[in-house]
């Protein structure tokens, strides 16, 4: 996805947040507001998993208990 000025985030509960520029989107990821179940869009029609945006750096996982993994998310 290209660097665009209006991003939207769809949470697991279906709520949509935005518009947000790329800097704000990255800040949301670092704050944990964008999680592994979130989707992102520039048009609110076509949605992609947030973890597929390389600029969000959602590449970290944690094992919350033996055999149970949470992630990927931004390390910050």
Secondary structure, DSSP 8 states (H G I E B T S, - for coil): ----S-EEEE-TTS-EEEEE-HHHHHHHHHHT-S-TT-EEESSSSS-EEGGG-GGG-EEEEEEEETTEEEEEEE--
